[in-house]
Structures are given as C-alpha cells and as structure tokens.
Amino acid sequence: MTSAVPTAAPGGGSEERPLTMCGPDFPFGYDDYLAHPAGLGSVPPERFGTEVAVIGGGLSGLVTAYELMKMGLRPVVYEADQLGGRLRTRRLPGCPDDVVAEMGAMRFPPSSTSFFHYIDKAGLRTEEFPNPLAPATPSTVVDLKGESHYARTTDDLPEVYQEVARAWNATLEEGARHSEMQRAIRERDVAAMKEIWNELVTRLDNQTFYGFLCDSPAFSSFRHREIFGQVGFGTGGWDTDFPNSILEILRVTYTGADDDHMSVVGGIQQLPYRLWEHAPDKTVHWAPGTSLASLHGGDPRPAVTALRRTAAPGNPAGNITVTDASGAIRTYPAAVFTAQSWMLLSKIECDESLLPIDHWTAIERTHYMESSKLFVPVDRPFWKDTDPKTGRDAMSMTLTDRMTRGTYLLEGEGDGPAAICLSYTWCDDSLKWLPLSPRERMDVMLNSLSQIYPDVDIRSHIIGDPVTVSWEAEPYFMGAFKANLPGHYRYQRRLFTHFKQDALAERHRGLFLAGDDISWTAGWAEGAVQTALNAVWGVMTHFGGATDPANPGPGDLFDELAPVELPED
C-alpha cells in the first residue's frame, strides 16, 4: 500500500487471487461474468431492434448502451454535455498528447477488474500514477504546520508517521476484521464476506469515519488523528471524509481501491469515446461494423428535460416517454437513467410515478462530495533538477495542510513540456476555491507552494493558462461523487437493488437506475461499470430475456448475494 503514512494490509492473507471490488455488500463476480464465453445473456428475437433510452453518456451509460447493443437492442443515448461524464480529459497548450489534465477520474486501482475489462477492450495503455510515496513517484514532501519532510520511501519519514501507520493498521484489524475480509475477497468466499460485513453494517451504520478512529484505543492521541487526517493512506489525506460513514471507508480499504493506482496514457476520456466508436466482434441482429456511433448517426441525443410514464396496451408498467432539449418526444418500453440522480429533482421534469416513494427519498438524501482541481502546463519537468544545496529533487509530490492540499507532478516521455496539478481538494477545501477565478486560484496556490519551496520559481516555468474545475458548480453534476453519511445504508440499498424489479409494483417497473450514485463504491469507475451491468440484466429480464445457465447474472444470484437489509423500525 503506497501512502504518506506507511501501511500494509494487516495480518497478511492469501495472495492466490487479487483483490477485487466485487463485494462486500454484493459479492458478485462481475469480472468473471464479463469474461465468460457465454456472454451476458440474450433477449427474445422478437425484441431485436427495440429501442431503449439510456440517459447519460458517462461510463455507466456507455457500458449499458454497448452491452444492450450487443444483445440486439437499440440503445438511444441522451447526453447533456459531453461523452464521458466525470471521465473528463483536457488537453494542455504546448504539451504532448501523453500529458493531459484529468479533471475528474484520474487514477484507477487494479482491483477495478470490470473497469479494466473495458480498458483492455478499448486498447488503452496504462502506467503507474504518481501518488505519494508510490514507486512511480521519485520523491514526496509532507508539509504540516510549517514543517516539511522529504521522503523517497516511508522509512524516510519521522517516527510519528510510523506510529500513525501502526495505529491505522491496528484500528482496521481490531475494529473491522480487515485481514479476514481481504482474505475472503481474494478467495471469493461469499459466506465469509457476508458473515463479516453483515455484522459490521449492523454495528457501524451510524458511525462516522472520525468516530471510528476515536473509538479505537490505537488512536487515543488527537495528534495522531490530526496527522492521519492530513496524510491518510493511499492517495493522501482523508480528513474531508471524516464526517462520512465508516462503511464507505471500509469498502475502499477492503478492496484495495486506494492502492497501486494506474493512469491512462493520453487521458481517460478516450475510454468512453472508444466505446462509442467500437464495433463488437460478437453481436446479434446488427450488421458487422455496427457501433453506438453508427446507430446514432454520430452524435447522442441532447439533454433530457422531462420523463413521464405513458400508457402501453397490455403492459401495466407502461412506457417511458422522454422529452429532450430539442423539443423531441420519444417513447420507449424501457429506459436506464445513469446521470447524476439529483438531476431528477432539479433539471428534469419527472412524474412521481417513475419511482416508488422510498426511492425518491433515497435520491433526496444522497450526499455528494465537492471537489476541485487546477492544472498548469510547464516547459519541462524541472522538479527532477537536483538542488545543489541539499542533493534532493527541486520539487516533489506534495501533501500539505496549506490550501493546495495535494500537488501532483505529471510528465510524459522525455524532457519536453509537462504538467502540474497544483491542487486537488475535496469538500470544505474545495469550497474555499469556488469564488475564485482560475488565475486567482493559481496565484493563491503558487503562493502556498512558495512557502514550501522558497527557492523554486514555479511561475517562470508555466507556459499556458491554468485549467480548473469545481464539480459542485458543474450544472449537470452538482458534486464530484456520492459519499454516504452515517445512517444512509438503507437509502443506498434501495438504489443499488433497484435493478431487481420483481418485488416492485408493476407500475414502477421499466426504468432502471445506474451510475456512480447507485454504486456501493461511488467515486470509483468500477462502481459505474457494475451498476451498468446490473441495469443491462434488468432490461434483458424486463424484455423476457435470460442469461445462459453457465453464466448466471447479478439478478439470477440476487437472493443469495443481496445486501443485508436493516430494519426500518
């Protein structure tokens, strides 16, 4: 585990299989499901060519549309902004194609096994991401309370950081049976996963991340908790997550979601565009060479402005009628909604009959994390220069309690133009940037970094304007990603399990929810893929289709794997 606080998976465990994000809430093997030669299932031939609305052209929407197309259905994708959603890549002036600004998702753990299925299908290359103290990171500076520590490995940090690391490992092991769960995930031991996790959900659903730390004897020291909040584990500081449910954090640590990250060479937004253009080798009904792009004449439909149910003779569920920004009205026998769920409350005029009232409540209670980034292009990777006074790198990947919080140094091949992510922040730290223009943000960031690197003139190396994003201000997102608060487990369960609709009243069937908001592992691209595959199973079943008995899908195994249901009274 690469971290500014040196950590390791406590207690060891079997290494026969890698960690995967399959579990612990719903331990279905999505990667095995995707890899099986029988495919994901089929629909009756009379359904071939049937249109299905897919609302949202992010990763979840495009995976949904791609797999429905392979089954012989005709997905109709609606996208309000640009394909990719929070997989958004910006080109930087003067920089080569392999040096980009990833405005949303930028680092992906190997445990995202279903996500990497599509990375491989798209033919994309990956490389190690320069997280704090990662092997790909030449050096890291941890700057807290005006005191900086330079490190190439965790052993270079002061003893107090080792103490914090040991406290975190002990807390995970004693409070969450960490090594047992990781062993169960590696071995795909469903019974063990559910036995451990179901007890923890019951005990910890009302607990915050910070409360979990405070309850641990290993973290009795406020100083240790404060340091941990600033430098955390894996990608760095986690104090902005302190108010969130500890269950959210355990889903990350159990599955190695914050370990050994990779980035996509040339930018992650290539993935949605390649899925859009890709013609599957194996498909039914459609002619060879058919792609999502060809089915749409090149471009998706525009933003959705209204959703309502309309009568369908012989079908109590009715149809889903979609109005888009062009004024066009189309009616579909099924639809999948993959966009940010708050859009259903504010941007899209909706019939209440689209969802059961408990699901509307769950959407209203969804909690989002704010997030901001700012990148600048620079003339060369000057940070690799050696400081003649110290013999150290001129500049390093930096974790700090100053306004910038996390600074990442990004270079391509050779010594040509490169990029710096001057700041990557979340929640309150992100809101501090919100009123500032890009140049004002850059000036504050450069001032903060000058306190850490007084002899480095970063500004003299900048060769273009800064590019920035505050996801809470993006009109089609209103936040970076979902993060459950204590007590939100029941809400999340309603949203995640919505794809299994046999228990719903018929009038509420036919619309399926998917995407980051619906996932148990929000903030990770893997969750978008998994919920897309759930929705594909839901649509297939809604149309009378089925999976191959040799490769049962998530709905086929639902009763065996379903997330534990907490009492409402």
NUSEZA-323573 format. One record per residue (C-alpha): residue in one letter; x, y, z. Coordinates in steps of 0.001 Angstrom, whole numbers. Each point is the difference from the previous one (the first is absolute). Layout:
BEGIN
> A, X, Y, Z
...
This chain:
BEGIN
> M, 0, 0, 0
> T, 1608, 3249, -1113
> S, -615, 2759, 2469
> A, 1420, 3000, 1764
> V, -875, -1978, 3090
> P, 1780, -3332, -527
> T, -2642, -2699, 115
> A, -348, -3618, -985
> A, -2935, -2345, -164
> P, -83, -1094, 3645
> G, 314, -3661, 728
> G, 928, -1091, -3506
> G, -2321, -2412, -1791
> S, -169, -2218, -3041
> E, 1579, 1447, -3142
> E, -1427, -2655, -2330
> R, -2430, 2471, -1554
> P, 215, 3789, -116
> L, -2290, 2281, 1906
> T, -3071, 1083, -1918
> M, -2824, 2439, 632
> C, -2472, -2898, -169
> G, -1419, 325, 3506
> P, -461, 266, 2867
> D, -3582, 1321, -342
> F, -822, -2027, -3109
> P, 2803, -2515, -620
> F, -860, -809, -3590
> G, 2921, -751, -2344
> Y, -593, 2620, -2681
> D, 3429, -648, -1510
> D, -719, -3719, -381
> Y, -3454, 813, -1407
> L, 1564, 2227, -2659
> A, 2738, -2477, -886
> H, -2292, -3017, -480
> P, -278, -1160, -3635
> A, -3788, -405, 360
> G, -397, 3767, 198
> L, -2306, 2055, 2203
> G, -3273, -1477, -1260
> S, -2500, 424, -2805
> V, -3449, 1386, -807
> P, -2719, -1714, -2080
> P, 445, 553, -3767
> E, -3264, 1926, -190
> R, 1645, 2638, 2200
> F, 2929, 544, -2378
> G, 257, 3641, -1000
> T, -2163, 1196, 2895
> E, 1016, 3482, 1108
> V, 1112, 589, 3592
> A, 697, 3510, 1281
> V, 3360, 361, 1767
> I, 123, 3340, 1777
> G, 3547, 1153, 642
> G, 3073, -580, -2160
> G, 2513, -572, 2772
> L, 1771, -3301, 531
> S, -3042, -1694, 1511
> G, -2272, 1131, -2816
> L, 2390, -1055, -2737
> V, 694, -3416, 1530
> T, -3762, -472, 301
> A, -600, 1056, -3598
> Y, 2924, -2050, -1339
> E, -1166, -3225, 1660
> L, -3669, 527, -952
> M, 1107, 507, -3603
> K, 1899, -3289, 121
> M, -3251, -1719, 1038
> G, -1764, 1345, -3097
> L, -1844, 2873, 1653
> R, 253, 3591, -1242
> P, 1217, 2330, 2759
> V, -755, 3693, -461
> V, 2508, 2012, 2020
> Y, -820, 3469, 1332
> E, 2876, 2224, 1137
> A, -323, 3587, 1246
> D, 3677, 968, -174
> Q, 2762, -2264, -1329
> L, 584, -3739, -143
> G, 1881, -1261, 3028
> G, -1734, 1729, 2891
> R, 2564, 204, 2778
> L, 2542, -1676, -2266
> R, 1042, 3393, -1329
> T, 3386, 719, -1572
> R, 1266, 3453, -986
> R, 2883, 565, -2386
> L, 2626, 2437, 1205
> P, 1542, 2617, -2336
> G, 3520, -864, -1064
> C, -65, -3471, 1547
> P, 335, -3332, -1820
> D, -2967, -2333, -291
> D, 1124, -2105, 2963
> V, -15, 2988, 2392
> V, -3603, 925, 790
> A, -2169, 1494, 2723
> E, -2383, -2585, 1451
> M, -2782, 2167, 1368
> G, -1938, -2903, 1507
> A, 1083, -3602, 455
> M, 3750, -291, -429
> R, 1243, -3093, 1904
> F, -1295, -3537, -52
> P, 873, -2923, 2288
> P, 674, -3496, -1395
> S, -2915, -1221, 2130
> S, -2299, 1756, -2513
> T, -85, -3262, -1910
> S, -3180, 641, -2018
> F, 1125, 3501, -906
> F, 3269, -1388, -1350
> H, -1987, -2421, -2172
> Y, -1109, 3046, -1989
> I, 3419, 1661, 165
> D, 1408, -3105, -1676
> K, -2854, -129, -2526
> A, 709, 3611, -942
> G, 3712, -739, -448
> L, 1125, 2676, 2442
> R, 3400, 69, 1681
> T, 472, 654, 3691
> E, 2903, 1053, 2175
> E, 593, 448, 3701
> F, -1518, 3121, 1511
> P, 2330, 2192, 2125
> N, -1811, -187, 3325
> P, 1850, 919, 3212
> L, 2916, -2394, 511
> A, -1127, -2239, -2846
> P, 2728, -1816, -1950
> A, -636, 2334, -2962
> T, 533, 3068, 2210
> P, 3669, 1038, 250
> S, -542, 1849, 3279
> T, -2726, 1301, 2311
> V, -94, 2996, 2317
> V, -2361, -32, 2974
> D, -458, 3562, 1274
> L, -2002, 424, 3206
> K, -156, 2999, 2311
> G, 2861, 1655, -1837
> E, 2356, -2973, 327
> S, 961, -1947, -3116
> H, 1290, -3559, -273
> Y, 1610, -1323, -3191
> A, -374, -3711, -675
> R, 674, -2535, -2718
> T, -1409, -2862, 2076
> T, -2115, -179, 3118
> D, 3119, -770, 2034
> D, 1203, 3559, -635
> L, -2877, 1506, 1975
> P, 247, 797, 3725
> E, -1009, -2604, 2580
> V, -3322, 1690, 706
> Y, -1163, -959, -3496
> Q, 929, -3619, 682
> E, -2047, 224, 3215
> V, -3011, 1288, -1942
> A, 384, -2817, -2517
> R, 54, -2608, 2730
> A, -3051, 1593, 1620
> W, -1935, -155, -3287
> N, 915, -3636, -605
> A, -965, -932, 3548
> T, -3302, 1878, -299
> L, -900, -1789, -3218
> E, 880, -3379, 1406
> E, -1610, 370, 3418
> G, -3057, 1973, -1121
> A, -750, -1512, -3409
> R, 1647, -3463, -295
> H, 1974, 1378, -2914
> S, 2297, -2875, -889
> E, -2870, -2492, 266
> M, -2081, 2006, -2448
> Q, 2850, 464, -2464
> R, 684, -3732, 105
> A, -3692, -713, -678
> I, -62, 2438, -2937
> R, 3126, -1527, -1535
> E, -1433, -3495, 344
> R, -3498, 1129, -1103
> D, -1326, -1549, 3212
> V, -3538, 1380, -67
> A, -1053, -1538, 3315
> A, 2969, 1509, 1841
> M, -473, 3414, -1616
> K, -3655, 140, 930
> E, 585, -1252, 3546
> I, 2586, 2715, 678
> W, -1700, 2828, -1877
> N, -3559, -554, 1165
> E, 1104, 265, 3631
> L, 1993, 3163, -746
> V, -2897, 1657, -1845
> T, -2277, -600, 2961
> R, 2594, 1324, 2452
> L, 1542, 2861, -1958
> D, -2683, 1474, -2268
> N, -461, 2947, 2372
> Q, 3722, 623, 498
> T, 2106, 2681, -1687
> F, 3532, -585, -1227
> Y, 1291, 2337, 2709
> G, -2071, -1693, 2695
> F, 1432, -3352, -1066
> L, 3504, 1385, 516
> C, -902, 1523, 3360
> D, -1454, -3289, 1229
> S, 3290, -1775, -686
> P, 2492, -140, 2904
> A, 2752, 180, -2634
> F, -1191, 3503, -957
> S, -426, 1432, 3502
> S, 2437, 2781, -935
> F, -1566, 3048, -1639
> R, 3382, 758, -1548
> H, -10, -3377, -1724
> R, -3550, 527, -1261
> E, 925, 3439, -1296
> I, 3046, -1300, -1889
> F, -2006, -2880, -1393
> G, -2639, 2439, -1261
> Q, 2638, 1980, -1849
> V, 2013, -2828, -1569
> G, -2335, -2995, 284
> F, 661, -3090, -2057
> G, 334, -833, -3683
> T, -683, 3284, -1774
> G, 638, 2183, 3031
> G, -2168, 1917, 2454
> W, -3471, -1244, 854
> D, -1194, 2577, 2529
> T, -2565, 1363, -2458
> D, -1642, -3439, 292
> F, -64, 74, 3805
> P, -3762, 845, 138
> N, -885, -2846, -2397
> S, -1068, -3503, 962
> I, 2869, -2277, 1003
> L, -1627, -2640, -2216
> E, 975, 2113, -3030
> I, 3645, -53, 1102
> L, 48, -3715, 727
> R, -1277, -715, -3507
> V, 3120, 1812, -1242
> T, 2529, -1668, 2283
> Y, -1412, -3528, -274
> T, 144, 36, -3793
> G, 3336, 1780, -391
> A, -1740, 2848, -1810
> D, 2604, 2515, 1152
> D, 3041, -2134, -844
> D, 2359, -340, -2972
> H, -1830, 2444, -2229
> M, 396, 146, -3755
> S, -718, 2852, -2405
> V, -1005, -218, -3658
> V, 2629, 1217, -2446
> G, -1494, 2845, -2025
> G, -2999, 468, 2288
> I, -2913, -2016, 1361
> Q, -2621, 1705, -2184
> Q, 1325, -2141, -2849
> L, -1871, -2925, 1581
> P, -3566, 1322, -461
> Y, 794, 1243, -3493
> R, 1490, -3337, -1003
> L, -3010, -1872, 1377
> W, -2181, 2360, -2006
> E, 1891, -844, -3200
> H, 768, -3680, 690
> A, -1629, -2674, -2167
> P, -277, -3199, 2096
> D, 1363, -3242, -1414
> K, -3006, -1937, 1256
> T, -3457, 1464, -271
> V, -3440, -1106, -1106
> H, -2494, 1630, -2373
> W, 2279, 2880, -1038
> A, 2213, -139, -3082
> P, 3762, -380, 460
> G, 1626, 3356, 690
> T, -2981, 1408, 1904
> S, 970, 2321, 2849
> L, -1831, 2333, 2343
> A, 1206, 2890, -2150
> S, -1424, -1534, -3169
> L, -3358, -702, 1660
> H, -204, 3677, 988
> G, 1253, 1536, -3226
> G, 3119, 1155, 1838
> D, -1379, 1928, 2974
> P, -2161, -799, 3031
> R, -3378, 1613, 596
> P, 76, 3277, 2005
> A, -829, 604, 3655
> V, -3155, -1520, 1441
> T, -2460, 2586, 1319
> A, -2976, -2172, 1001
> L, -748, -3622, 915
> R, -3460, -1443, 424
> R, -1856, -3285, -144
> T, -2546, -489, -2756
> A, -2490, -2749, -704
> A, 1064, -3150, -1800
> P, -2787, -2421, -973
> G, 526, -3363, 1670
> N, 2892, 1290, 2090
> P, -923, 1188, 3522
> A, 3453, 1556, 412
> G, -704, 2333, -2893
> N, 2594, 1715, -2138
> I, 2623, 2606, 835
> T, -500, 3175, -2007
> V, 3009, 2272, -382
> T, 26, 3664, -998
> D, 3392, 1440, -941
> A, 1455, 3486, -345
> S, -814, 113, -3707
> G, -3691, -423, 828
> A, -106, -3523, -1424
> I, -2216, -2488, 1839
> R, 711, -3714, -227
> T, -1566, -2943, 1789
> Y, 1847, -3153, 1065
> P, -1050, -3302, 1597
> A, 2976, 314, 2384
> A, 2575, 2579, 1040
> V, 3203, 121, 2033
> F, 859, 3161, 1952
> T, 3767, 285, 602
> A, 435, 3750, 539
> Q, 475, 1719, 3349
> S, -3129, -862, 1962
> W, -675, 3539, 1255
> M, -773, 862, -3626
> L, -3304, -1802, 558
> L, -795, 2543, 2727
> S, 1118, 3218, -1660
> K, 824, -171, -3716
> I, -2535, -2500, -1317
> E, -3771, 258, 331
> C, -1040, -3411, 1343
> D, -3160, -1917, 756
> E, 59, -1222, 3591
> S, -1197, -3333, -1354
> L, 3416, -607, -1528
> L, 1257, -1380, 3326
> P, -1429, -1245, 3291
> I, -123, 2719, 2655
> D, 2745, -1671, 2064
> H, 2345, 267, -2975
> W, -782, 3690, -405
> T, 885, 440, 3675
> A, 3287, -1823, -533
> I, 865, 2289, -2922
> E, -840, 3102, 2036
> R, 2275, -1199, 2825
> T, 2981, -701, -2257
> H, 3076, 1806, 1289
> Y, 2614, 1282, -2455
> M, 3656, 881, 486
> E, 1157, 3273, -1517
> S, 3310, -107, -1867
> S, 2266, 2404, -1869
> K, 3205, -227, -2035
> L, 2296, 2410, -1766
> F, 2679, -915, -2550
> V, 2697, 2071, -1688
> P, 2240, -936, -2957
> V, 3729, 486, 581
> D, 2988, 97, -2339
> R, 1690, -3115, 1375
> P, 29, -2284, 3068
> F, 2250, 2398, 1898
> W, -779, -1759, 3277
> K, 2534, -2660, -991
> D, 2797, 2559, 307
> T, 2295, -650, 2952
> D, 159, 2700, 2644
> P, 3748, 705, 376
> K, -442, 873, 3677
> T, -1797, -3156, 1079
> G, 532, -2551, -2770
> R, -3765, -477, -71
> D, -2526, 367, -2824
> A, -820, 3640, -582
> M, -3695, -730, 589
> S, -2008, -3044, 1021
> M, -3491, -1396, 100
> T, -1331, 2032, 2914
> L, -2510, -647, 2789
> T, -666, 2996, 2202
> D, -2483, 1616, 2357
> R, 263, 3193, -2050
> M, -2700, 962, -2510
> T, 1423, -2173, -2772
> R, -258, -3261, 2031
> G, 1225, -2309, -2809
> T, 2404, 947, -2834
> Y, 847, -2533, -2720
> L, 2826, 144, -2546
> L, -886, -1492, -3376
> E, 2481, -622, -2790
> G, -32, -1818, -3297
> E, 2803, -1735, -1791
> G, 3227, 1980, -216
> D, 744, 3447, 1384
> G, -2517, 2034, -1993
> P, -3015, 1928, 1291
> A, -1723, -1439, 3058
> A, -2808, 895, 2404
> I, -614, 664, 3658
> C, -3265, -602, 1796
> L, 584, 2898, 2384
> S, -2897, -979, 2223
> Y, -2509, -2818, 424
> T, -2476, 523, 2836
> W, -3346, -1231, 1327
> C, -2962, 1301, 2051
> D, 751, 3091, 2095
> D, 3441, 294, -1583
> S, -1638, 49, -3421
> L, -2580, 2600, 1036
> K, 2828, 2367, 946
> W, 910, 203, -3698
> L, -3526, 353, -1351
> P, -269, 3833, -158
> L, 3449, 435, -1578
> S, 780, 281, -3706
> P, 2512, -2452, -1496
> R, 2807, 2558, 146
> E, -866, 1012, 3567
> R, 60, -3659, 981
> M, 3383, -464, -1657
> D, 1476, 3025, 1775
> V, -1104, -1247, 3435
> M, 1327, -3476, -768
> L, 3363, 1294, -1157
> N, 261, 2118, 3141
> S, -677, -3049, 2190
> L, 2564, -2111, -1832
> S, 2589, 2785, 210
> Q, -83, -418, 3778
> I, 1010, -3637, -442
> Y, 2445, 539, -2889
> P, 1374, 3541, 510
> D, 2829, -503, -2509
> V, -2187, -1340, -2826
> D, -1563, 2474, -2425
> I, -2910, -2110, -1214
> R, -1642, 2931, -1779
> S, 2987, 452, -2335
> H, -598, -3485, -1420
> I, -3743, 430, -746
> I, -668, 162, -3750
> G, -3775, 309, -177
> D, -3181, 963, 1801
> P, -1214, -2136, 2913
> V, -2906, -2394, -461
> T, -2263, -654, 2941
> V, -3243, -1616, 1089
> S, -2260, 148, 3043
> W, -2353, -2918, -398
> E, -2561, 1456, 2413
> A, -472, 2870, -2478
> E, -389, -2206, -3069
> P, -3693, 278, -972
> Y, -429, -3668, -947
> F, 1847, -1407, 3025
> M, -319, 2265, 3073
> G, 2725, -2018, 1725
> A, 2910, -2306, -703
> F, -1351, -3269, 1357
> K, -2383, -1471, 2515
> A, 1199, -753, 3532
> N, -2429, -1444, 2525
> L, -442, 1619, 3374
> P, -692, -2066, 3136
> G, -3441, -1558, -201
> H, -97, 25, -3794
> Y, 498, -3735, -534
> R, -3735, -636, -385
> Y, -270, 2727, -2634
> Q, 2940, -1387, -1949
> R, -1408, -3499, 123
> R, -3252, 1205, -1567
> L, 1852, 1655, -2865
> F, 2492, -2799, -656
> T, -2639, -2756, 11
> H, -2417, 1908, -2236
> F, 1073, -2053, -3039
> K, -1691, -3089, 1526
> Q, -3602, 1070, -577
> D, -2117, -3099, 590
> A, -903, 1279, 3495
> L, -1068, 3429, -1326
> A, -3563, 809, -924
> E, -421, -436, -3756
> R, -666, 3723, -430
> H, 3549, 730, 1227
> R, 1842, -2382, -2317
> G, 1882, 683, -3217
> L, 2161, 2922, 1120
> F, 3398, -1119, 1328
> L, 2515, 2014, 2033
> A, 3756, -310, -510
> G, 3162, 2048, 408
> D, 2286, 1333, 2683
> D, -2841, 1069, 2320
> I, -1484, -3495, -19
> S, 3240, -1847, 675
> W, 1297, -1276, 3320
> T, 3447, 1217, -1106
> A, -779, 3525, -1123
> G, 2920, 2100, -1152
> W, 1558, -2979, -1788
> A, -611, -801, -3656
> E, -508, -3645, 945
> G, -3279, 884, 1694
> A, -1295, 1632, -3177
> V, 790, -3170, -1955
> Q, -1578, -2346, 2546
> T, -3273, 1925, 196
> A, -101, 150, -3810
> L, 226, -3787, -127
> N, -2794, -218, 2571
> A, -2174, 2236, -2171
> V, 774, -2069, -3100
> W, -1183, -3094, 1866
> G, -3120, 1904, 1080
> V, -908, 1116, -3530
> M, 687, -3459, -1406
> T, -2289, -1583, 2599
> H, -2668, 2686, -486
> F, -137, -1008, -3677
> G, -350, -3695, 800
> G, 3662, -863, -557
> A, 2320, -2070, 2149
> T, 3626, -844, 654
> D, 1673, -3227, -1032
> P, -261, -2546, 2864
> A, 3800, -302, -114
> N, 412, 3718, 707
> P, -2674, 1261, 2408
> G, -295, 3761, 339
> P, -282, 2291, 3017
> G, -3788, -289, 142
> D, 77, -3789, -302
> L, 2144, -217, 3135
> F, -1690, 2887, 1785
> D, -1727, -1991, 2746
> E, 3300, -1640, 911
> L, 2090, 3163, -123
> A, -2411, 2831, 866
> P, 1301, 2689, 2360
> V, -1162, -459, 3565
> E, -3285, 1775, 663
> L, -86, 2093, 3177
> P, -3307, 424, 1859
> E, -1967, 3192, -617
> D, -1565, 145, 3484
